[in-house]
Amino acid sequence: MKKIIFIIFCASIAYIWCFYYDGCLKPNDNFNRGIAFYNNKEFLTASSYFKKAAAKNHVLAQYHLALMYDKGFGVKQDKIQAGIWYQKAAKQGIIEAQNNLGLLYLNGVGVPQDVKQAEQWLQKAAQQGHIEAQANLGTLYINDLVIQDFIQAIKWNQTAAEQGNTQAQYNLGLSYEAGYGIEKNLSKAISWYKKAAGKDNVEAQYHLAKLYQTGQGVPQDIKQAIYWYEKAAQQGGKLEAQFELATIYYKGQLVSQNINQAIRWYQLAAEQGHLEAQYFLAKIYYYQQNFKQAEIWYRKAALQGYVKAQFSLAGLYENAEGVNQDMKEAAIWYRKAAAKDFVQAQFQLGMMYYDGMGVNQSFVDANIWFTKAAEQNHIKAMSNIGLLYYEGYGVPKNLTKAASWYHRAAELGNIDAQFNLAVMYKKGKGVIRNLTEAEHWFTKAAEQGDIYAQDALNNLYE
C-alpha cells in the first residue's frame, strides 16, 4: 500500500513539474512558446524557452538566442555568447546566422577578428541567396585590403542591388564613380546613387550631393547639392555632409553667403567632434570678434591635434584676444604646431626665441626654427636668417651667407631683404660692390613703399 501511495505521489510531482514548469516540453514546443513570447516582446520569458530548446540542439532556437544576446533582448548583451550560438546555428545552415557570424568575424566583436572567416561565412549565406550577406560580401571585397577583389565586389553588389539592397546600390555607384573593377561611368554611378539615396542611404546621398556640387556626370546644380547634403546631414547625421553644407554657405559657393547657416551646420558637426568644423566655427567667431567662443572651439580642435587650431590658439594668447596675454602659453601652442611642420608656427616660434618672448632668448634656437620655415619657402624666415648671419647672432658672422639669404628673400619680394641687400651692394659687404645692383634693389624696396629705400636712391651716387 505504501509503495502504491509513493508511486502516485511521484506521478503527481512529475505531472505538476510538466504542467507548471514545462518540464515535459519537447525542444520544438519550447521554441514555439519562445517565439510566441518573442513576438509579444516578452523577451525575458522568450529567452528562457529559447535556452531550453537551444540546449537540445534546436537550430532556430540557437539562432534566436544568439540574436537576443547580440541585441541585448531579454538578456544582458553578450557578444561572446552571441558568437557561440550563431556558430552553432550557422554550422547547421541557418543563413541569417551565417551572415551575422560573418559580421562578427569582420569586426572582431565577440570573436577574434578574422577576415577570412568573415568571407567564408558571408559567402555561405550569399550563395544561398541572402541579400544582406551578398551586399556585405560586396562591401568586404571593396574595402578590405587583405582580400580586396573588385570583380567579386561587382558580382555580389550587382546581385544584391538588383534586389533593392541600398548598401549594394551605393557600392555599385561607388564602383562606377571610381572605376573599381569596372569601366568608370559617372552616369551609371549617379543612377545607382539615386536609387540608394531615395531610400535614405546616407553615403549615397552624400556622394550624389558631391557630384551635383562639382558638376561631375551631371550639370552643376547647387540646389540639388544642398538638397542631398541636407538629407544626409539631417536624416543620417553625416558629419561630412554637415561640414560641406556649412562651407557652401560660409564661402558663398554658387549661393549667397549665409554666415548664420554656416554657423548652424559647423556647430552641428563641431559638437560631434568634426575637427575642421571646430576650426572653421572658431574662425567665424574670431572674425566676428567673439574671441571667447573662438578660444573655446580653437582649443577643442587644438587639443585633438588639429594644427591650424593650435597655431590660431597660440595667436590668441600672444595677442590677448579673448584670453589674458600669456606668451608662455602661446609658445607652447606654436611649438606643437611647429613640430608638425606648420611653417607659420615655425616662423613665429623663431620670432619668440629671437625676441625672448615666452621663452628664454636664444638666437641659436631662433635660427633653428627660421631655417625650418625657410626650407618651406617662408620668405620672412629667409630674411631673418640673413640678419642673423649679418650680425653674428646665434651663428658665426658670415656676410657672404647673409647676402645669400637676403638675395633669396629679396627675389621673392621681401622688402626688408631688398633694402638690406641693396645696402650690402652699396657698401661691398659680403658681395662685390655694385651700385647698379644696389640701385636695382633699392628701387624694388621703394616700389613697395620703403621711404628709406627712396632716400637711399636719391643719394646713391653722391
C-alpha positions as CSV (number, residue, x, y, z in Angstrom):
1,M,0.0,0.0,0.0
2,K,2.8,2.4,0.9
3,K,4.5,1.6,-2.3
4,I,1.4,2.4,-4.3
5,I,1.0,5.7,-2.4
6,F,4.6,6.6,-3.1
7,I,4.2,5.9,-6.9
8,I,1.1,8.1,-7.0
9,F,3.0,10.8,-5.2
10,C,5.9,10.7,-7.6
11,A,3.5,10.7,-10.6
12,S,1.8,13.8,-9.1
13,I,5.1,15.6,-8.7
14,A,6.0,14.7,-12.3
15,Y,2.6,16.0,-13.5
16,I,3.0,19.2,-11.7
17,W,6.6,19.7,-13.0
18,C,5.4,19.0,-16.5
19,F,2.3,21.2,-16.3
20,Y,3.6,24.2,-14.4
21,Y,7.3,24.2,-15.3
22,D,7.2,23.0,-18.9
23,G,9.4,20.1,-17.9
24,C,7.9,17.7,-20.4
25,L,8.0,20.1,-23.4
26,K,9.9,18.9,-26.4
27,P,12.6,21.3,-28.0
28,N,10.2,22.4,-30.7
29,D,7.5,23.1,-28.1
30,N,9.9,25.2,-26.1
31,F,10.9,27.1,-29.3
32,N,7.3,27.7,-30.3
33,R,6.5,29.1,-26.9
34,G,9.6,31.2,-27.1
35,I,8.6,32.6,-30.5
36,A,5.1,33.5,-29.1
37,F,6.7,35.4,-26.2
38,Y,9.3,36.9,-28.5
39,N,6.7,38.2,-31.0
40,N,4.8,39.7,-28.0
41,K,8.1,41.4,-27.0
42,E,8.2,39.5,-23.7
43,F,11.9,38.9,-24.3
44,L,12.9,37.7,-20.8
45,T,10.4,34.8,-20.9
46,A,11.2,34.1,-24.6
47,S,14.9,33.8,-23.8
48,S,14.2,31.1,-21.1
49,Y,12.3,28.9,-23.7
50,F,15.0,29.5,-26.3
51,K,17.7,28.4,-23.9
52,K,15.9,25.1,-23.2
53,A,15.4,24.4,-26.9
54,A,18.9,25.6,-27.9
55,A,20.5,23.3,-25.3
56,K,18.9,20.4,-27.1
57,N,20.3,21.5,-30.4
58,H,17.1,23.2,-31.8
59,V,18.8,25.2,-34.6
60,L,16.2,28.0,-34.8
61,A,16.3,28.4,-31.0
62,Q,20.0,28.7,-31.2
63,Y,19.7,31.4,-33.8
64,H,17.1,33.4,-31.9
65,L,19.1,33.0,-28.7
66,A,22.2,34.3,-30.5
67,L,20.1,37.2,-31.8
68,M,18.9,38.1,-28.3
69,Y,22.5,38.0,-26.9
70,D,23.6,40.1,-29.9
71,K,20.9,42.8,-29.3
72,G,20.5,42.5,-25.6
73,F,16.9,41.4,-25.8
74,G,15.7,39.8,-22.6
75,V,19.3,39.0,-21.6
76,K,22.4,41.1,-20.9
77,Q,24.1,41.9,-24.2
78,D,26.9,39.5,-24.6
79,K,28.6,39.3,-28.0
80,I,30.7,36.3,-27.0
81,Q,27.6,34.3,-26.3
82,A,26.1,35.6,-29.5
83,G,29.1,34.3,-31.4
84,I,28.8,30.9,-29.7
85,W,25.2,30.4,-30.6
86,Y,25.5,32.0,-34.1
87,Q,28.3,29.5,-34.8
88,K,26.1,26.5,-33.7
89,A,23.2,27.7,-35.9
90,A,25.4,28.7,-38.8
91,K,27.0,25.2,-38.9
92,Q,23.5,23.8,-39.3
93,G,22.8,26.0,-42.3
94,I,20.8,29.0,-40.9
95,I,21.8,31.7,-43.4
96,E,20.9,34.6,-41.1
97,A,23.3,33.2,-38.5
98,Q,26.0,32.7,-41.2
99,N,25.6,36.4,-42.2
100,N,25.7,37.7,-38.6
101,L,28.6,35.4,-37.7
102,G,30.5,36.8,-40.7
103,L,29.9,40.3,-39.5
104,L,31.2,39.4,-36.0
105,Y,34.4,38.0,-37.5
106,L,34.7,41.0,-39.8
107,N,34.6,43.5,-36.9
108,G,36.3,41.3,-34.3
109,V,33.3,41.5,-31.9
110,G,32.7,38.5,-29.7
111,V,35.1,36.5,-31.7
112,P,38.7,37.2,-32.8
113,Q,38.8,39.4,-35.9
114,D,39.4,37.2,-38.9
115,V,38.7,38.5,-42.4
116,K,39.0,35.1,-43.9
117,Q,36.4,33.6,-41.6
118,A,34.2,36.6,-42.3
119,E,34.5,36.0,-46.0
120,Q,33.8,32.3,-45.6
121,W,30.5,32.7,-43.6
122,L,29.3,35.6,-45.8
123,Q,29.9,33.6,-48.9
124,K,27.9,30.6,-47.5
125,A,24.9,32.9,-46.8
126,A,25.3,34.9,-50.1
127,Q,25.4,31.7,-52.2
128,Q,22.1,30.7,-50.7
129,G,20.5,34.0,-51.8
130,H,20.8,36.0,-48.5
131,I,20.6,39.6,-49.9
132,E,22.2,41.3,-47.0
133,A,25.0,38.8,-47.0
134,Q,25.5,39.5,-50.7
135,A,25.8,43.2,-50.0
136,N,28.1,42.7,-47.0
137,L,30.3,40.5,-49.1
138,G,30.4,43.1,-51.9
139,T,31.3,45.7,-49.3
140,L,34.1,43.5,-47.9
141,Y,35.6,43.0,-51.4
142,I,35.7,46.7,-52.0
143,N,37.1,47.8,-48.6
144,D,39.3,45.1,-47.2
145,L,42.8,45.5,-48.4
146,V,43.6,41.8,-47.5
147,I,41.1,40.2,-49.8
148,Q,40.2,43.2,-52.0
149,D,38.6,41.9,-55.2
150,F,36.8,44.4,-57.3
151,I,35.5,41.8,-59.8
152,Q,33.9,39.8,-57.0
153,A,32.6,43.1,-55.4
154,I,30.8,43.9,-58.7
155,K,29.3,40.4,-58.9
156,W,27.8,40.4,-55.4
157,N,26.8,44.1,-55.3
158,Q,25.1,43.8,-58.6
159,T,23.1,40.7,-57.4
160,A,22.0,42.4,-54.2
161,A,21.4,45.9,-55.8
162,E,19.1,44.4,-58.4
163,Q,17.0,43.1,-55.5
164,G,16.8,46.5,-53.9
165,N,19.5,46.4,-51.3
166,T,20.6,50.1,-50.7
167,Q,24.1,49.3,-49.4
168,A,24.8,47.3,-52.6
169,Q,23.3,50.1,-54.7
170,Y,25.6,52.6,-53.1
171,N,28.6,50.2,-53.5
172,L,27.8,49.9,-57.2
173,G,27.6,53.7,-57.5
174,L,30.9,54.0,-55.8
175,S,32.4,51.4,-58.2
176,Y,31.2,53.2,-61.3
177,E,32.4,56.5,-59.9
178,A,35.9,55.3,-59.0
179,G,36.3,52.6,-61.7
180,Y,36.6,49.8,-59.2
181,G,36.6,46.6,-61.3
182,I,34.6,48.2,-64.0
183,E,34.9,51.0,-66.5
184,K,34.3,54.4,-64.9
185,N,30.9,55.6,-65.7
186,L,29.5,58.6,-63.9
187,S,26.0,58.3,-65.4
188,K,25.7,54.8,-64.0
189,A,27.2,55.9,-60.7
190,I,24.6,58.6,-60.4
191,S,21.8,56.2,-61.4
192,W,22.7,53.8,-58.6
193,Y,23.4,56.6,-56.1
194,K,19.9,58.0,-56.8
195,K,18.3,54.6,-56.2
196,A,20.1,54.2,-52.8
197,A,19.7,57.9,-51.8
198,G,16.0,57.8,-52.5
199,K,15.8,55.0,-49.8
200,D,17.8,57.1,-47.3
201,N,21.2,55.6,-47.8
202,V,23.3,58.4,-46.2
203,E,26.5,57.6,-48.1
204,A,24.7,57.7,-51.4
205,Q,23.1,61.0,-50.6
206,Y,26.5,62.5,-49.7
207,H,28.2,61.2,-52.9
208,L,25.3,62.4,-55.0
209,A,25.5,65.8,-53.4
210,K,29.2,66.0,-54.2
211,L,28.6,65.2,-57.9
212,Y,25.9,67.9,-58.1
213,Q,28.2,70.4,-56.3
214,T,31.1,69.8,-58.7
215,G,29.1,69.1,-61.8
216,Q,30.6,65.7,-62.5
217,G,28.4,63.5,-64.6
218,V,25.5,65.9,-64.2
219,P,25.1,69.6,-64.9
220,Q,26.3,71.5,-61.8
221,D,23.3,72.2,-59.6
222,I,24.0,73.7,-56.2
223,K,20.3,73.4,-55.2
224,Q,20.4,69.7,-55.7
225,A,23.7,69.5,-53.9
226,I,22.2,71.3,-50.9
227,Y,19.1,69.1,-51.0
228,W,21.1,65.9,-50.8
229,Y,23.6,67.2,-48.3
230,E,20.7,68.2,-46.1
231,K,19.2,64.8,-46.4
232,A,22.5,63.2,-45.4
233,A,23.1,65.8,-42.7
234,Q,19.7,65.7,-41.1
235,Q,18.4,62.1,-41.5
236,G,21.8,60.4,-41.3
237,G,23.7,62.8,-39.2
238,K,26.7,62.5,-41.6
239,L,29.3,64.9,-40.3
240,E,31.0,65.4,-43.7
241,A,27.6,66.5,-45.2
242,Q,27.1,69.0,-42.3
243,F,30.6,70.3,-42.9
244,E,30.1,70.6,-46.7
245,L,26.8,72.5,-46.2
246,A,28.4,74.9,-43.8
247,T,31.3,75.5,-46.2
248,I,28.9,76.2,-49.1
249,Y,27.2,78.9,-47.0
250,Y,30.4,80.2,-45.5
251,K,32.2,80.7,-48.8
252,G,29.0,81.6,-50.8
253,Q,29.7,78.9,-53.3
254,L,27.0,79.5,-56.1
255,V,24.7,80.7,-53.3
256,S,24.5,83.9,-51.3
257,Q,26.8,83.8,-48.4
258,N,24.9,83.0,-45.2
259,I,27.0,83.1,-42.1
260,N,24.1,82.1,-39.8
261,Q,23.6,78.9,-41.8
262,A,27.3,78.3,-41.8
263,I,27.4,78.6,-38.1
264,R,24.4,76.3,-37.7
265,W,26.0,73.4,-39.7
266,Y,29.5,73.9,-38.5
267,Q,28.1,73.8,-34.9
268,L,26.3,70.5,-35.5
269,A,29.4,68.9,-36.9
270,A,31.7,70.5,-34.4
271,E,29.7,69.3,-31.4
272,Q,30.1,65.7,-32.8
273,G,33.8,66.1,-32.9
274,H,34.5,67.1,-36.5
275,L,37.9,68.9,-36.3
276,E,37.7,71.1,-39.4
277,A,34.2,72.2,-38.4
278,Q,35.5,73.1,-34.9
279,Y,38.3,75.1,-36.6
280,F,36.1,77.0,-39.0
281,L,33.5,77.7,-36.4
282,A,36.2,79.2,-34.3
283,K,37.4,81.2,-37.3
284,I,33.9,82.7,-37.9
285,Y,33.7,83.6,-34.2
286,Y,37.1,85.2,-34.4
287,Y,36.2,87.4,-37.4
288,Q,33.0,88.4,-35.5
289,Q,35.3,89.4,-32.7
290,N,33.6,86.8,-30.4
291,F,37.0,85.8,-29.0
292,K,35.7,83.8,-26.1
293,Q,33.8,81.4,-28.4
294,A,36.7,81.4,-30.8
295,E,39.0,80.3,-28.0
296,I,36.6,77.5,-26.9
297,W,36.5,76.0,-30.4
298,Y,40.1,76.5,-31.3
299,R,41.0,74.8,-28.1
300,K,38.8,71.8,-28.7
301,A,40.4,71.2,-32.1
302,A,43.9,72.1,-30.9
303,L,43.7,69.5,-28.1
304,Q,42.9,66.9,-30.7
305,G,46.0,67.8,-32.6
306,Y,44.5,70.0,-35.4
307,V,47.5,72.0,-36.3
308,K,45.8,75.1,-37.7
309,A,43.8,75.4,-34.5
310,Q,47.0,75.1,-32.4
311,F,48.5,77.9,-34.4
312,S,45.4,80.1,-34.1
313,L,45.1,79.4,-30.3
314,A,48.7,80.5,-29.9
315,G,47.9,83.7,-31.7
316,L,45.0,84.4,-29.2
317,Y,47.4,84.1,-26.3
318,E,50.1,86.2,-28.0
319,N,47.7,89.0,-28.9
320,A,45.4,88.8,-25.8
321,E,42.3,88.1,-27.8
322,G,39.6,86.6,-25.6
323,V,42.2,85.5,-23.1
324,N,44.8,87.1,-20.9
325,Q,48.1,87.6,-22.7
326,D,50.3,84.6,-22.0
327,M,53.4,84.4,-24.1
328,K,54.5,81.1,-22.5
329,E,51.1,79.5,-23.4
330,A,51.5,81.0,-26.9
331,A,54.9,79.4,-27.2
332,I,53.6,76.1,-26.1
333,W,51.0,76.0,-28.9
334,Y,53.3,77.4,-31.5
335,R,55.7,74.6,-30.6
336,K,53.1,71.9,-31.0
337,A,52.1,73.2,-34.4
338,A,55.8,73.8,-35.4
339,A,56.7,70.2,-34.5
340,K,54.1,69.2,-37.2
341,D,56.0,71.3,-39.8
342,F,53.4,74.1,-39.8
343,V,55.5,76.7,-41.4
344,Q,53.9,79.8,-39.9
345,A,54.2,78.3,-36.4
346,Q,57.9,77.6,-37.1
347,F,58.5,81.2,-38.0
348,Q,56.5,82.6,-35.0
349,L,58.4,80.3,-32.7
350,G,61.6,81.5,-34.2
351,M,60.5,85.1,-33.5
352,M,59.7,84.3,-29.9
353,Y,63.2,82.9,-29.4
354,Y,64.7,85.9,-31.2
355,D,62.8,88.4,-29.0
356,G,62.9,86.3,-25.8
357,M,59.1,86.3,-25.5
358,G,57.5,83.4,-23.7
359,V,60.9,81.6,-23.9
360,N,64.4,82.3,-22.9
361,Q,66.0,84.4,-25.6
362,S,68.1,82.1,-27.9
363,F,69.4,83.2,-31.3
364,V,70.6,79.6,-31.8
365,D,67.0,78.3,-31.4
366,A,65.7,81.2,-33.4
367,N,68.0,80.2,-36.3
368,I,66.8,76.5,-36.0
369,W,63.2,77.4,-36.4
370,F,63.8,80.2,-39.0
371,T,65.7,77.6,-41.0
372,K,62.9,75.0,-40.8
373,A,60.5,77.7,-42.0
374,A,62.9,78.8,-44.8
375,E,63.1,75.3,-46.0
376,Q,59.4,75.6,-46.7
377,N,60.0,78.8,-48.5
378,H,58.9,81.2,-45.8
379,I,60.2,84.5,-47.1
380,K,60.5,86.4,-43.8
381,A,62.3,83.5,-42.3
382,M,64.9,83.7,-45.1
383,S,65.3,87.4,-44.5
384,N,65.7,86.9,-40.7
385,I,68.4,84.2,-41.3
386,G,70.2,86.8,-43.4
387,L,70.1,89.2,-40.4
388,L,71.4,86.5,-38.0
389,Y,74.4,85.9,-40.3
390,Y,75.0,89.6,-40.8
391,E,75.0,90.3,-37.1
392,G,76.5,87.0,-36.0
393,Y,73.6,86.2,-33.7
394,G,73.5,82.5,-32.9
395,V,75.7,81.7,-35.8
396,P,79.3,82.7,-36.8
397,K,79.1,86.1,-38.5
398,N,79.2,85.5,-42.3
399,L,78.4,88.3,-44.6
400,T,78.5,86.1,-47.7
401,K,75.8,83.9,-46.2
402,A,73.9,86.9,-45.1
403,A,73.9,88.3,-48.6
404,S,72.8,84.9,-50.0
405,W,69.8,84.6,-47.7
406,Y,68.9,88.3,-48.3
407,H,69.1,87.6,-52.0
408,R,66.7,84.6,-51.8
409,A,64.2,86.6,-49.8
410,A,64.6,89.7,-52.0
411,E,63.9,87.7,-55.2
412,L,60.6,86.6,-53.5
413,G,59.6,90.1,-52.8
414,N,60.6,90.7,-49.1
415,I,61.0,94.4,-48.7
416,D,63.5,94.2,-45.8
417,A,65.7,91.8,-47.6
418,Q,65.6,94.0,-50.7
419,F,66.7,97.1,-48.7
420,N,69.4,95.2,-46.8
421,L,70.8,93.5,-49.9
422,A,70.9,96.9,-51.6
423,V,72.9,98.3,-48.7
424,M,75.4,95.4,-48.9
425,Y,75.9,96.0,-52.6
426,K,76.3,99.7,-52.0
427,K,79.0,99.1,-49.3
428,G,80.5,96.0,-50.8
429,K,79.8,93.8,-47.8
430,G,79.6,90.1,-48.5
431,V,79.4,90.9,-52.2
432,I,81.4,92.8,-54.7
433,R,80.4,96.5,-54.5
434,N,78.0,97.1,-57.3
435,L,76.0,100.4,-57.4
436,T,73.8,99.1,-60.3
437,E,72.7,96.2,-58.2
438,A,72.2,98.5,-55.2
439,E,70.0,100.7,-57.3
440,H,68.0,97.7,-58.5
441,W,67.2,96.5,-55.0
442,F,66.6,100.0,-53.5
443,T,64.2,100.6,-56.4
444,K,62.4,97.3,-55.7
445,A,62.0,98.2,-52.0
446,A,61.0,101.8,-52.8
447,E,58.3,100.5,-55.1
448,Q,56.8,98.7,-52.2
449,G,56.7,101.9,-50.1
450,D,60.0,101.8,-48.2
451,I,60.8,105.5,-47.7
452,Y,64.3,104.8,-46.6
453,A,65.0,103.0,-49.8
454,Q,63.7,106.1,-51.7
455,D,66.1,108.3,-49.7
456,A,69.0,105.9,-50.4
457,L,68.2,106.0,-54.1
458,N,68.3,109.8,-54.1
459,N,71.7,109.8,-52.5
460,L,73.1,106.6,-54.1
461,Y,75.6,108.3,-56.5
462,E,76.7,111.2,-54.3
